[in-house]
């Protein structure tokens, strides 16, 4: 049983390190979106906050203020969706089956029954 406990502890340490790596990767993710005419682009950070906005001067002449505002809002939403997709890819790649805790618990209970200990 000590080999199983050792293996479980090794697996837990591996998972802890992987969780730390994934957490750091998710925190660094950014996403970008650009308008079809390439005149407006946005970048959002890992929290979905706008961190960069680029507006070509031609966009100021082409669009009225409310159109430009709507385009920026739409691009931020698009970038946020891309961010969500990237986070899901990172997280799903990191998901691994956990050690057999139920099996270890059952082994412990079985051992206690054999020695007459109370659960």
Biopython code that builds the backbone (N, CA, C, O; Angstrom):
import numpy as np
from Bio.PDB.StructureBuilder import StructureBuilder

atoms = [
    (1, "UNK", "N", (0.822, -1.193, 0.000)),
    (1, "UNK", "CA", (0.000, 0.000, 0.000)),
    (1, "UNK", "C", (0.866, 1.257, 0.000)),
    (1, "UNK", "O", (0.444, 2.276, -0.546)),
    (2, "UNK", "N", (2.059, 1.224, 0.590)),
    (2, "UNK", "CA", (2.894, 2.418, 0.616)),
    (2, "UNK", "C", (3.317, 2.815, -0.798)),
    (2, "UNK", "O", (3.489, 4.002, -1.075)),
    (3, "UNK", "N", (3.489, 1.839, -1.699)),
    (3, "UNK", "CA", (3.794, 2.163, -3.093)),
    (3, "UNK", "C", (2.640, 2.928, -3.729)),
    (3, "UNK", "O", (2.854, 3.862, -4.502)),
    (4, "UNK", "N", (1.414, 2.523, -3.398)),
    (4, "UNK", "CA", (0.242, 3.207, -3.941)),
    (4, "UNK", "C", (0.167, 4.634, -3.393)),
    (4, "UNK", "O", (-0.119, 5.568, -4.141)),
    (5, "UNK", "N", (0.423, 4.808, -2.088)),
    (5, "UNK", "CA", (0.413, 6.148, -1.487)),
    (5, "UNK", "C", (1.502, 7.009, -2.116)),
    (5, "UNK", "O", (1.273, 8.178, -2.427)),
    (6, "UNK", "N", (2.658, 6.444, -2.299)),
    (6, "UNK", "CA", (3.763, 7.177, -2.912)),
    (6, "UNK", "C", (3.401, 7.597, -4.333)),
    (6, "UNK", "O", (3.660, 8.729, -4.740)),
    (7, "UNK", "N", (2.807, 6.685, -5.075)),
    (7, "UNK", "CA", (2.378, 6.998, -6.446)),
    (7, "UNK", "C", (1.312, 8.086, -6.437)),
    (7, "UNK", "O", (1.328, 8.984, -7.278)),
    (8, "UNK", "N", (0.382, 8.002, -5.480)),
    (8, "UNK", "CA", (-0.671, 9.012, -5.392)),
    (8, "UNK", "C", (-0.067, 10.377, -5.062)),
    (8, "UNK", "O", (-0.456, 11.381, -5.658)),
    (9, "UNK", "N", (0.872, 10.426, -4.126)),
    (9, "UNK", "CA", (1.503, 11.695, -3.766)),
    (9, "UNK", "C", (2.312, 12.255, -4.933)),
    (9, "UNK", "O", (2.314, 13.465, -5.161)),
    (10, "UNK", "N", (2.993, 11.392, -5.665)),
    (10, "UNK", "CA", (3.717, 11.837, -6.858)),
    (10, "UNK", "C", (2.750, 12.419, -7.884)),
    (10, "UNK", "O", (3.026, 13.451, -8.495)),
    (11, "UNK", "N", (1.623, 11.751, -8.064)),
    (11, "UNK", "CA", (0.614, 12.230, -9.015)),
    (11, "UNK", "C", (0.035, 13.561, -8.557)),
    (11, "UNK", "O", (-0.175, 14.456, -9.377)),
    (12, "UNK", "N", (-0.224, 13.705, -7.272)),
    (12, "UNK", "CA", (-0.738, 14.976, -6.752)),
    (12, "UNK", "C", (0.264, 16.102, -6.984)),
    (12, "UNK", "O", (-0.127, 17.210, -7.350)),
    (13, "UNK", "N", (1.527, 15.834, -6.779)),
    (13, "UNK", "CA", (2.563, 16.847, -7.015)),
    (13, "UNK", "C", (2.623, 17.204, -8.498)),
    (13, "UNK", "O", (2.767, 18.375, -8.849)),
    (14, "UNK", "N", (2.515, 16.206, -9.364)),
    (14, "UNK", "CA", (2.499, 16.470, -10.805)),
    (14, "UNK", "C", (1.307, 17.336, -11.185)),
    (14, "UNK", "O", (1.431, 18.269, -11.978)),
    (15, "UNK", "N", (0.143, 17.015, -10.605)),
    (15, "UNK", "CA", (-1.063, 17.788, -10.894)),
    (15, "UNK", "C", (-0.948, 19.211, -10.357)),
    (15, "UNK", "O", (-1.403, 20.153, -11.006)),
    (16, "UNK", "N", (-0.342, 19.380, -9.174)),
    (16, "UNK", "CA", (-0.161, 20.711, -8.607)),
    (16, "UNK", "C", (0.724, 21.551, -9.532)),
    (16, "UNK", "O", (0.416, 22.711, -9.805)),
    (17, "UNK", "N", (1.816, 20.966, -10.011)),
    (17, "UNK", "CA", (2.711, 21.675, -10.923)),
    (17, "UNK", "C", (1.991, 22.011, -12.230)),
    (17, "UNK", "O", (2.156, 23.107, -12.766)),
    (18, "UNK", "N", (1.198, 21.079, -12.738)),
    (18, "UNK", "CA", (0.438, 21.313, -13.971)),
    (18, "UNK", "C", (-0.599, 22.414, -13.761)),
    (18, "UNK", "O", (-0.784, 23.261, -14.635)),
    (19, "UNK", "N", (-1.266, 22.410, -12.630)),
    (19, "UNK", "CA", (-2.250, 23.451, -12.324)),
    (19, "UNK", "C", (-1.582, 24.817, -12.271)),
    (19, "UNK", "O", (-2.139, 25.797, -12.765)),
    (20, "UNK", "N", (-0.418, 24.889, -11.688)),
    (20, "UNK", "CA", (0.324, 26.146, -11.631)),
    (20, "UNK", "C", (0.686, 26.612, -13.034)),
    (20, "UNK", "O", (0.541, 27.792, -13.355)),
    (21, "UNK", "N", (1.156, 25.691, -13.870)),
    (21, "UNK", "CA", (1.515, 26.030, -15.246)),
    (21, "UNK", "C", (0.295, 26.517, -16.031)),
    (21, "UNK", "O", (0.366, 27.508, -16.758)),
    (22, "UNK", "N", (-0.813, 25.811, -15.876)),
    (22, "UNK", "CA", (-2.044, 26.176, -16.584)),
    (22, "UNK", "C", (-2.550, 27.532, -16.106)),
    (22, "UNK", "O", (-2.968, 28.362, -16.913)),
    (23, "UNK", "N", (-2.514, 27.754, -14.807)),
    (23, "UNK", "CA", (-2.961, 29.028, -14.244)),
    (23, "UNK", "C", (-2.150, 30.187, -14.818)),
    (23, "UNK", "O", (-2.710, 31.224, -15.174)),
    (24, "UNK", "N", (-0.849, 30.012, -14.906)),
    (24, "UNK", "CA", (0.008, 31.046, -15.487)),
    (24, "UNK", "C", (-0.299, 31.250, -16.967)),
    (24, "UNK", "O", (-0.331, 32.385, -17.441)),
    (25, "UNK", "N", (-0.521, 30.174, -17.691)),
    (25, "UNK", "CA", (-0.831, 30.277, -19.121)),
    (25, "UNK", "C", (-2.151, 31.008, -19.343)),
    (25, "UNK", "O", (-2.250, 31.858, -20.229)),
    (26, "UNK", "N", (-3.156, 30.685, -18.550)),
    (26, "UNK", "CA", (-4.463, 31.340, -18.673)),
    (26, "UNK", "C", (-4.340, 32.826, -18.344)),
    (26, "UNK", "O", (-4.987, 33.655, -18.983)),
    (27, "UNK", "N", (-3.521, 33.167, -17.359)),
    (27, "UNK", "CA", (-3.358, 34.567, -16.960)),
    (27, "UNK", "C", (-2.664, 35.401, -18.041)),
    (27, "UNK", "O", (-2.815, 36.622, -18.064)),
    (28, "UNK", "N", (-1.911, 34.763, -18.928)),
    (28, "UNK", "CA", (-1.182, 35.484, -19.977)),
    (28, "UNK", "C", (-1.953, 35.587, -21.294)),
    (28, "UNK", "O", (-1.507, 36.281, -22.207)),
    (29, "UNK", "N", (-3.071, 34.928, -21.411)),
    (29, "UNK", "CA", (-3.808, 34.885, -22.678)),
    (29, "UNK", "C", (-4.349, 36.272, -23.030)),
    (29, "UNK", "O", (-4.859, 36.997, -22.176)),
    (30, "UNK", "N", (-4.224, 36.613, -24.297)),
    (30, "UNK", "CA", (-4.871, 37.806, -24.842)),
    (30, "UNK", "C", (-5.566, 37.387, -26.135)),
    (30, "UNK", "O", (-5.270, 36.336, -26.703)),
    (31, "UNK", "N", (-6.482, 38.217, -26.582)),
    (31, "UNK", "CA", (-7.171, 37.931, -27.844)),
    (31, "UNK", "C", (-7.332, 39.233, -28.620)),
    (31, "UNK", "O", (-7.406, 40.317, -28.041)),
    (32, "UNK", "N", (-7.383, 39.102, -29.920)),
    (32, "UNK", "CA", (-7.385, 40.244, -30.823)),
    (32, "UNK", "C", (-8.546, 40.092, -31.810)),
    (32, "UNK", "O", (-8.898, 38.979, -32.201)),
    (33, "UNK", "N", (-9.125, 41.205, -32.200)),
    (33, "UNK", "CA", (-10.151, 41.195, -33.251)),
    (33, "UNK", "C", (-9.973, 42.453, -34.095)),
    (33, "UNK", "O", (-9.634, 43.520, -33.582)),
    (34, "UNK", "N", (-10.205, 42.310, -35.392)),
    (34, "UNK", "CA", (-10.041, 43.418, -36.331)),
    (34, "UNK", "C", (-11.281, 43.504, -37.211)),
    (34, "UNK", "O", (-11.847, 42.488, -37.613)),
    (35, "UNK", "N", (-11.686, 44.719, -37.500)),
    (35, "UNK", "CA", (-12.853, 44.921, -38.364)),
    (35, "UNK", "C", (-12.550, 44.412, -39.769)),
    (35, "UNK", "O", (-11.389, 44.295, -40.163)),
    (36, "UNK", "N", (-13.605, 44.112, -40.516)),
    (36, "UNK", "CA", (-13.455, 43.573, -41.872)),
    (36, "UNK", "C", (-12.672, 44.528, -42.770)),
    (36, "UNK", "O", (-11.924, 44.086, -43.642)),
    (37, "UNK", "N", (-12.839, 45.832, -42.562)),
    (37, "UNK", "CA", (-12.119, 46.811, -43.385)),
    (37, "UNK", "C", (-10.724, 47.133, -42.841)),
    (37, "UNK", "O", (-10.012, 47.970, -43.395)),
    (38, "UNK", "N", (-10.346, 46.465, -41.760)),
    (38, "UNK", "CA", (-9.015, 46.607, -41.134)),
    (38, "UNK", "C", (-8.757, 47.996, -40.544)),
    (38, "UNK", "O", (-7.607, 48.358, -40.297)),
    (39, "UNK", "N", (-9.811, 48.767, -40.319)),
    (39, "UNK", "CA", (-9.627, 50.122, -39.805)),
    (39, "UNK", "C", (-9.680, 50.198, -38.280)),
    (39, "UNK", "O", (-9.200, 51.165, -37.687)),
    (40, "UNK", "N", (-10.255, 49.197, -37.656)),
    (40, "UNK", "CA", (-10.381, 49.195, -36.194)),
    (40, "UNK", "C", (-9.939, 47.833, -35.677)),
    (40, "UNK", "O", (-10.337, 46.797, -36.209)),
    (41, "UNK", "N", (-9.120, 47.843, -34.645)),
    (41, "UNK", "CA", (-8.733, 46.579, -34.017)),
    (41, "UNK", "C", (-8.662, 46.760, -32.507)),
    (41, "UNK", "O", (-8.387, 47.847, -31.999)),
    (42, "UNK", "N", (-8.920, 45.659, -31.808)),
    (42, "UNK", "CA", (-8.910, 45.675, -30.346)),
    (42, "UNK", "C", (-8.140, 44.463, -29.830)),
    (42, "UNK", "O", (-8.016, 43.447, -30.515)),
    (43, "UNK", "N", (-7.630, 44.592, -28.619)),
    (43, "UNK", "CA", (-7.009, 43.479, -27.909)),
    (43, "UNK", "C", (-7.566, 43.477, -26.498)),
    (43, "UNK", "O", (-7.655, 44.521, -25.851)),
    (44, "UNK", "N", (-7.942, 42.292, -26.025)),
    (44, "UNK", "CA", (-8.409, 42.149, -24.644)),
    (44, "UNK", "C", (-7.428, 41.263, -23.888)),
    (44, "UNK", "O", (-6.776, 40.392, -24.465)),
    (45, "UNK", "N", (-7.339, 41.507, -22.578)),
    (45, "UNK", "CA", (-6.435, 40.705, -21.750)),
    (45, "UNK", "C", (-7.152, 39.477, -21.211)),
    (45, "UNK", "O", (-8.293, 39.201, -21.581)),
    (46, "UNK", "N", (-6.484, 38.748, -20.342)),
    (46, "UNK", "CA", (-7.016, 37.488, -19.813)),
    (46, "UNK", "C", (-8.324, 37.671, -19.059)),
    (46, "UNK", "O", (-9.093, 36.722, -18.917)),
    (47, "UNK", "N", (-8.584, 38.882, -18.576)),
    (47, "UNK", "CA", (-9.844, 39.135, -17.866)),
    (47, "UNK", "C", (-10.934, 39.663, -18.794)),
    (47, "UNK", "O", (-12.048, 39.944, -18.352)),
    (48, "UNK", "N", (-10.614, 39.798, -20.073)),
    (48, "UNK", "CA", (-11.585, 40.294, -21.035)),
    (48, "UNK", "C", (-11.640, 41.810, -21.102)),
    (48, "UNK", "O", (-12.548, 42.376, -21.710)),
    (49, "UNK", "N", (-10.668, 42.470, -20.476)),
    (49, "UNK", "CA", (-10.636, 43.933, -20.476)),
    (49, "UNK", "C", (-9.894, 44.449, -21.704)),
    (49, "UNK", "O", (-8.878, 43.887, -22.114)),
    (50, "UNK", "N", (-10.408, 45.511, -22.275)),
    (50, "UNK", "CA", (-9.785, 46.135, -23.432)),
    (50, "UNK", "C", (-8.427, 46.709, -23.019)),
    (50, "UNK", "O", (-8.355, 47.555, -22.127)),
    (51, "UNK", "N", (-7.357, 46.250, -23.664)),
    (51, "UNK", "CA", (-6.018, 46.746, -23.329)),
    (51, "UNK", "C", (-5.368, 47.471, -24.502)),
    (51, "UNK", "O", (-4.350, 48.142, -24.332)),
    (52, "UNK", "N", (-5.952, 47.338, -25.688)),
    (52, "UNK", "CA", (-5.422, 48.061, -26.837)),
    (52, "UNK", "C", (-6.558, 48.325, -27.818)),
    (52, "UNK", "O", (-7.381, 47.454, -28.099)),
    (53, "UNK", "N", (-6.576, 49.536, -28.320)),
    (53, "UNK", "CA", (-7.572, 49.945, -29.310)),
    (53, "UNK", "C", (-6.835, 50.725, -30.383)),
    (53, "UNK", "O", (-6.149, 51.704, -30.090)),
    (54, "UNK", "N", (-6.979, 50.288, -31.623)),
    (54, "UNK", "CA", (-6.336, 50.964, -32.740)),
    (54, "UNK", "C", (-7.420, 51.399, -33.720)),
    (54, "UNK", "O", (-8.195, 50.582, -34.219)),
    (55, "UNK", "N", (-7.456, 52.701, -33.981)),
    (55, "UNK", "CA", (-8.439, 53.249, -34.922)),
    (55, "UNK", "C", (-7.671, 54.000, -36.001)),
    (55, "UNK", "O", (-7.011, 55.003, -35.729)),
    (56, "UNK", "N", (-7.768, 53.507, -37.212)),
    (56, "UNK", "CA", (-7.147, 54.176, -38.350)),
    (56, "UNK", "C", (-7.875, 55.504, -38.550)),
    (56, "UNK", "O", (-9.100, 55.541, -38.432)),
    (57, "UNK", "N", (-7.170, 56.587, -38.847)),
    (57, "UNK", "CA", (-7.830, 57.883, -39.058)),
    (57, "UNK", "C", (-8.928, 57.836, -40.122)),
    (57, "UNK", "O", (-9.886, 58.605, -40.054)),
    (58, "UNK", "N", (-8.797, 56.946, -41.097)),
    (58, "UNK", "CA", (-9.846, 56.831, -42.127)),
    (58, "UNK", "C", (-11.171, 56.371, -41.531)),
    (58, "UNK", "O", (-12.235, 56.701, -42.055)),
    (59, "UNK", "N", (-11.114, 55.611, -40.439)),
    (59, "UNK", "CA", (-12.350, 55.157, -39.788)),
    (59, "UNK", "C", (-13.123, 56.339, -39.223)),
    (59, "UNK", "O", (-14.354, 56.320, -39.193)),
    (60, "UNK", "N", (-12.411, 57.367, -38.774)),
    (60, "UNK", "CA", (-13.067, 58.548, -38.215)),
    (60, "UNK", "C", (-13.839, 59.306, -39.299)),
    (60, "UNK", "O", (-14.841, 59.963, -39.017)),
    (61, "UNK", "N", (-13.370, 59.207, -40.516)),
    (61, "UNK", "CA", (-14.067, 59.870, -41.619)),
    (61, "UNK", "C", (-15.182, 58.990, -42.190)),
    (61, "UNK", "O", (-16.193, 59.495, -42.677)),
    (62, "UNK", "N", (-14.989, 57.687, -42.126)),
    (62, "UNK", "CA", (-15.937, 56.752, -42.724)),
    (62, "UNK", "C", (-17.171, 56.526, -41.857)),
    (62, "UNK", "O", (-18.275, 56.385, -42.384)),
    (63, "UNK", "N", (-17.004, 56.490, -40.547)),
    (63, "UNK", "CA", (-18.095, 56.129, -39.636)),
    (63, "UNK", "C", (-18.517, 57.301, -38.765)),
    (63, "UNK", "O", (-17.705, 58.134, -38.363)),
    (64, "UNK", "N", (-19.811, 57.336, -38.488)),
    (64, "UNK", "CA", (-20.309, 58.278, -37.483)),
    (64, "UNK", "C", (-19.907, 57.741, -36.114)),
    (64, "UNK", "O", (-19.555, 56.568, -35.989)),
    (65, "UNK", "N", (-19.955, 58.570, -35.105)),
    (65, "UNK", "CA", (-19.513, 58.199, -33.751)),
    (65, "UNK", "C", (-20.242, 56.965, -33.239)),
    (65, "UNK", "O", (-19.618, 56.064, -32.678)),
    (66, "UNK", "N", (-21.566, 56.917, -33.428)),
    (66, "UNK", "CA", (-22.321, 55.768, -32.907)),
    (66, "UNK", "C", (-21.982, 54.480, -33.665)),
    (66, "UNK", "O", (-22.009, 53.396, -33.081)),
    (67, "UNK", "N", (-21.663, 54.588, -34.966)),
    (67, "UNK", "CA", (-21.254, 53.412, -35.734)),
    (67, "UNK", "C", (-19.889, 52.903, -35.257)),
    (67, "UNK", "O", (-19.679, 51.699, -35.104)),
    (68, "UNK", "N", (-18.987, 53.827, -35.032)),
    (68, "UNK", "CA", (-17.656, 53.460, -34.556)),
    (68, "UNK", "C", (-17.744, 52.834, -33.164)),
    (68, "UNK", "O", (-17.072, 51.846, -32.870)),
    (69, "UNK", "N", (-18.574, 53.419, -32.326)),
    (69, "UNK", "CA", (-18.781, 52.875, -30.980)),
    (69, "UNK", "C", (-19.335, 51.451, -31.047)),
    (69, "UNK", "O", (-18.867, 50.564, -30.332)),
    (70, "UNK", "N", (-20.326, 51.237, -31.905)),
    (70, "UNK", "CA", (-20.918, 49.901, -32.056)),
    (70, "UNK", "C", (-19.885, 48.911, -32.595)),
    (70, "UNK", "O", (-19.850, 47.754, -32.176)),
    (71, "UNK", "N", (-19.053, 49.365, -33.516)),
    (71, "UNK", "CA", (-18.031, 48.480, -34.076)),
    (71, "UNK", "C", (-17.009, 48.087, -33.003)),
    (71, "UNK", "O", (-16.609, 46.926, -32.926)),
    (72, "UNK", "N", (-16.594, 49.031, -32.193)),
    (72, "UNK", "CA", (-15.642, 48.741, -31.116)),
    (72, "UNK", "C", (-16.252, 47.754, -30.132)),
    (72, "UNK", "O", (-15.602, 46.790, -29.726)),
    (73, "UNK", "N", (-17.497, 47.996, -29.751)),
    (73, "UNK", "CA", (-18.182, 47.094, -28.818)),
    (73, "UNK", "C", (-18.278, 45.688, -29.399)),
    (73, "UNK", "O", (-18.049, 44.705, -28.693)),
    (74, "UNK", "N", (-18.612, 45.591, -30.671)),
    (74, "UNK", "CA", (-18.716, 44.290, -31.332)),
    (74, "UNK", "C", (-17.357, 43.584, -31.388)),
    (74, "UNK", "O", (-17.274, 42.376, -31.163)),
    (75, "UNK", "N", (-16.309, 44.328, -31.682)),
    (75, "UNK", "CA", (-14.970, 43.739, -31.749)),
    (75, "UNK", "C", (-14.494, 43.263, -30.380)),
    (75, "UNK", "O", (-13.848, 42.220, -30.276)),
    (76, "UNK", "N", (-14.808, 44.021, -29.333)),
    (76, "UNK", "CA", (-14.441, 43.591, -27.980)),
    (76, "UNK", "C", (-15.165, 42.291, -27.643)),
    (76, "UNK", "O", (-14.578, 41.385, -27.051)),
    (77, "UNK", "N", (-16.427, 42.202, -28.017)),
    (77, "UNK", "CA", (-17.191, 40.974, -27.778)),
    (77, "UNK", "C", (-16.589, 39.797, -28.554)),
    (77, "UNK", "O", (-16.471, 38.694, -28.021)),
    (78, "UNK", "N", (-16.216, 40.032, -29.796)),
    (78, "UNK", "CA", (-15.591, 38.985, -30.619)),
    (78, "UNK", "C", (-14.258, 38.537, -30.006)),
    (78, "UNK", "O", (-13.978, 37.341, -29.926)),
    (79, "UNK", "N", (-13.449, 39.494, -29.580)),
    (79, "UNK", "CA", (-12.163, 39.156, -28.953)),
    (79, "UNK", "C", (-12.381, 38.401, -27.647)),
    (79, "UNK", "O", (-11.637, 37.474, -27.330)),
    (80, "UNK", "N", (-13.397, 38.795, -26.897)),
    (80, "UNK", "CA", (-13.693, 38.105, -25.639)),
    (80, "UNK", "C", (-14.105, 36.657, -25.904)),
    (80, "UNK", "O", (-13.739, 35.767, -25.136)),
    (81, "UNK", "N", (-14.855, 36.409, -26.967)),
    (81, "UNK", "CA", (-15.230, 35.038, -27.321)),
    (81, "UNK", "C", (-13.993, 34.226, -27.708)),
    (81, "UNK", "O", (-13.872, 33.059, -27.335)),
    (82, "UNK", "N", (-13.090, 34.836, -28.445)),
    (82, "UNK", "CA", (-11.837, 34.153, -28.797)),
    (82, "UNK", "C", (-11.028, 33.836, -27.540)),
    (82, "UNK", "O", (-10.428, 32.767, -27.424)),
    (83, "UNK", "N", (-11.022, 34.778, -26.610)),
    (83, "UNK", "CA", (-10.339, 34.570, -25.334)),
    (83, "UNK", "C", (-10.935, 33.372, -24.600)),
    (83, "UNK", "O", (-10.208, 32.523, -24.084)),
    (84, "UNK", "N", (-12.248, 33.315, -24.561)),
    (84, "UNK", "CA", (-12.956, 32.201, -23.918)),
    (84, "UNK", "C", (-12.562, 30.872, -24.582)),
    (84, "UNK", "O", (-12.300, 29.885, -23.895)),
    (85, "UNK", "N", (-12.523, 30.855, -25.901)),
    (85, "UNK", "CA", (-12.147, 29.637, -26.633)),
    (85, "UNK", "C", (-10.706, 29.222, -26.327)),
    (85, "UNK", "O", (-10.419, 28.038, -26.149)),
    (86, "UNK", "N", (-9.807, 30.201, -26.270)),
    (86, "UNK", "CA", (-8.402, 29.897, -25.961)),
    (86, "UNK", "C", (-8.261, 29.325, -24.552)),
    (86, "UNK", "O", (-7.526, 28.362, -24.337)),
    (87, "UNK", "N", (-8.969, 29.924, -23.595)),
    (87, "UNK", "CA", (-8.916, 29.413, -22.214)),
    (87, "UNK", "C", (-9.435, 27.985, -22.166)),
    (87, "UNK", "O", (-8.845, 27.132, -21.502)),
    (88, "UNK", "N", (-10.531, 27.717, -22.860)),
    (88, "UNK", "CA", (-11.080, 26.354, -22.877)),
    (88, "UNK", "C", (-10.094, 25.357, -23.478)),
    (88, "UNK", "O", (-9.977, 24.233, -22.990)),
    (89, "UNK", "N", (-9.388, 25.756, -24.527)),
    (89, "UNK", "CA", (-8.388, 24.869, -25.128)),
    (89, "UNK", "C", (-7.271, 24.563, -24.139)),
    (89, "UNK", "O", (-6.850, 23.414, -24.009)),
    (90, "UNK", "N", (-6.793, 25.582, -23.445)),
    (90, "UNK", "CA", (-5.721, 25.387, -22.464)),
    (90, "UNK", "C", (-6.191, 24.468, -21.350)),
    (90, "UNK", "O", (-5.484, 23.538, -20.962)),
    (91, "UNK", "N", (-7.394, 24.732, -20.835)),
    (91, "UNK", "CA", (-7.901, 23.945, -19.712)),
    (91, "UNK", "C", (-8.223, 22.512, -20.119)),
    (91, "UNK", "O", (-7.932, 21.582, -19.367)),
    (92, "UNK", "N", (-8.813, 22.317, -21.282)),
    (92, "UNK", "CA", (-9.166, 20.951, -21.681)),
    (92, "UNK", "C", (-7.917, 20.123, -21.976)),
    (92, "UNK", "O", (-7.922, 18.908, -21.783)),
    (93, "UNK", "N", (-6.855, 20.766, -22.437)),
    (93, "UNK", "CA", (-5.605, 20.042, -22.679)),
    (93, "UNK", "C", (-4.959, 19.595, -21.372)),
    (93, "UNK", "O", (-4.187, 18.637, -21.350)),
    (94, "UNK", "N", (-5.279, 20.292, -20.285)),
    (94, "UNK", "CA", (-4.652, 19.990, -18.992)),
    (94, "UNK", "C", (-5.443, 18.996, -18.157)),
    (94, "UNK", "O", (-4.931, 18.493, -17.156)),
    (95, "UNK", "N", (-6.673, 18.701, -18.541)),
    (95, "UNK", "CA", (-7.511, 17.809, -17.730)),
    (95, "UNK", "C", (-6.991, 16.383, -17.833)),
    (95, "UNK", "O", (-6.863, 15.831, -18.926)),
    (96, "UNK", "N", (-6.697, 15.803, -16.696)),
    (96, "UNK", "CA", (-6.208, 14.427, -16.611)),
    (96, "UNK", "C", (-7.041, 13.702, -15.566)),
    (96, "UNK", "O", (-7.537, 14.334, -14.633)),
    (97, "UNK", "N", (-7.205, 12.403, -15.700)),
    (97, "UNK", "CA", (-7.916, 11.660, -14.660)),
    (97, "UNK", "C", (-7.152, 11.750, -13.345)),
    (97, "UNK", "O", (-5.922, 11.707, -13.328)),
    (98, "UNK", "N", (-7.882, 11.873, -12.254)),
    (98, "UNK", "CA", (-7.238, 11.971, -10.944)),
    (98, "UNK", "C", (-6.891, 10.588, -10.415)),
    (98, "UNK", "O", (-7.434, 9.585, -10.876)),
    (99, "UNK", "N", (-5.979, 10.540, -9.441)),
    (99, "UNK", "CA", (-5.616, 9.240, -8.868)),
    (99, "UNK", "C", (-6.838, 8.544, -8.293)),
    (99, "UNK", "O", (-7.855, 9.183, -8.026)),
    (100, "UNK", "N", (-6.739, 7.249, -8.105)),
    (100, "UNK", "CA", (-7.857, 6.450, -7.614)),
    (100, "UNK", "C", (-8.081, 6.598, -6.121)),
    (100, "UNK", "O", (-7.827, 5.666, -5.358)),
    (101, "UNK", "N", (-8.559, 7.771, -5.696)),
    (101, "UNK", "CA", (-8.795, 8.014, -4.271)),
    (101, "UNK", "C", (-9.813, 7.040, -3.699)),
    (101, "UNK", "O", (-9.657, 6.570, -2.572)),
    (102, "UNK", "N", (-10.843, 6.737, -4.458)),
    (102, "UNK", "CA", (-11.876, 5.813, -3.965)),
    (102, "UNK", "C", (-11.263, 4.441, -3.705)),
    (102, "UNK", "O", (-11.579, 3.784, -2.713)),
    (103, "UNK", "N", (-10.389, 4.022, -4.604)),
    (103, "UNK", "CA", (-9.734, 2.722, -4.418)),
    (103, "UNK", "C", (-8.859, 2.722, -3.170)),
    (103, "UNK", "O", (-8.833, 1.737, -2.432)),
    (104, "UNK", "N", (-8.150, 3.808, -2.931)),
    (104, "UNK", "CA", (-7.289, 3.892, -1.750)),
    (104, "UNK", "C", (-8.136, 3.880, -0.484)),
    (104, "UNK", "O", (-7.797, 3.210, 0.491)),
    (105, "UNK", "N", (-9.239, 4.625, -0.505)),
    (105, "UNK", "CA", (-10.143, 4.633, 0.648)),
    (105, "UNK", "C", (-10.710, 3.254, 0.915)),
    (105, "UNK", "O", (-10.813, 2.827, 2.065)),
    (106, "UNK", "N", (-11.076, 2.562, -0.144)),
    (106, "UNK", "CA", (-11.613, 1.205, 0.016)),
    (106, "UNK", "C", (-10.542, 0.269, 0.563)),
    (106, "UNK", "O", (-10.833, -0.562, 1.424)),
    (107, "UNK", "N", (-9.310, 0.390, 0.079)),
    (107, "UNK", "CA", (-8.209, -0.422, 0.617)),
    (107, "UNK", "C", (-8.023, -0.157, 2.107)),
    (107, "UNK", "O", (-7.798, -1.083, 2.886)),
    (108, "UNK", "N", (-8.118, 1.108, 2.497)),
    (108, "UNK", "CA", (-7.952, 1.459, 3.913)),
    (108, "UNK", "C", (-9.068, 0.841, 4.748)),
    (108, "UNK", "O", (-8.810, 0.263, 5.804)),
    (109, "UNK", "N", (-10.311, 0.961, 4.276)),
    (109, "UNK", "CA", (-11.445, 0.386, 5.017)),
    (109, "UNK", "C", (-11.319, -1.132, 5.110)),
    (109, "UNK", "O", (-11.602, -1.724, 6.152)),
    (110, "UNK", "N", (-10.894, -1.752, 4.021)),
    (110, "UNK", "CA", (-10.708, -3.199, 4.013)),
    (110, "UNK", "C", (-9.638, -3.595, 5.038)),
    (110, "UNK", "O", (-9.811, -4.564, 5.777)),
    (111, "UNK", "N", (-8.545, -2.850, 5.077)),
    (111, "UNK", "CA", (-7.485, -3.126, 6.037)),
    (111, "UNK", "C", (-7.950, -2.933, 7.467)),
    (111, "UNK", "O", (-7.558, -3.687, 8.358)),
    (112, "UNK", "N", (-8.796, -1.914, 7.694)),
    (112, "UNK", "CA", (-9.304, -1.666, 9.045)),
    (112, "UNK", "C", (-10.230, -2.794, 9.478)),
    (112, "UNK", "O", (-10.214, -3.204, 10.639)),
    (113, "UNK", "N", (-11.041, -3.298, 8.542)),
    (113, "UNK", "CA", (-11.942, -4.408, 8.881)),
    (113, "UNK", "C", (-11.141, -5.651, 9.247)),
    (113, "UNK", "O", (-11.500, -6.395, 10.161)),
    (114, "UNK", "N", (-10.060, -5.859, 8.523)),
    (114, "UNK", "CA", (-9.234, -7.038, 8.797)),
    (114, "UNK", "C", (-8.547, -6.949, 10.154)),
    (114, "UNK", "O", (-8.332, -7.971, 10.806)),
    (115, "UNK", "N", (-8.199, -5.732, 10.589)),
    (115, "UNK", "CA", (-7.520, -5.580, 11.882)),
    (115, "UNK", "C", (-8.499, -5.290, 13.010)),
    (115, "UNK", "O", (-8.102, -5.245, 14.174)),
    (116, "UNK", "N", (-9.788, -5.091, 12.681)),
    (116, "UNK", "CA", (-10.800, -4.847, 13.706)),
    (116, "UNK", "C", (-10.906, -3.393, 14.149)),
    (116, "UNK", "O", (-11.572, -3.114, 15.146)),
    (117, "UNK", "N", (-10.257, -2.430, 13.425)),
    (117, "UNK", "CA", (-10.355, -1.011, 13.781)),
    (117, "UNK", "C", (-11.740, -0.495, 13.420)),
    (117, "UNK", "O", (-12.439, -1.075, 12.589)),
    (118, "UNK", "N", (-12.130, 0.626, 14.071)),
    (118, "UNK", "CA", (-13.412, 1.278, 13.792)),
    (118, "UNK", "C", (-13.205, 2.332, 12.716)),
    (118, "UNK", "O", (-12.164, 2.988, 12.682)),
    (119, "UNK", "N", (-14.192, 2.501, 11.835)),
    (119, "UNK", "CA", (-14.126, 3.532, 10.801)),
    (119, "UNK", "C", (-14.712, 4.810, 11.302)),
    (119, "UNK", "O", (-14.748, 5.801, 10.572)),
]
sb = StructureBuilder()
sb.init_structure("model")
sb.init_model(0)
sb.init_chain("A")
sb.init_seg("    ")
for serial, (resi, resn, name, xyz) in enumerate(atoms, 1):
    if name == "N":
        sb.init_residue(resn, " ", resi, " ")
    sb.init_atom(name, np.array(xyz, "f"), 0.0, 1.0, " ", f" {name:<3s}", serial, name[0])
structure = sb.get_structure()
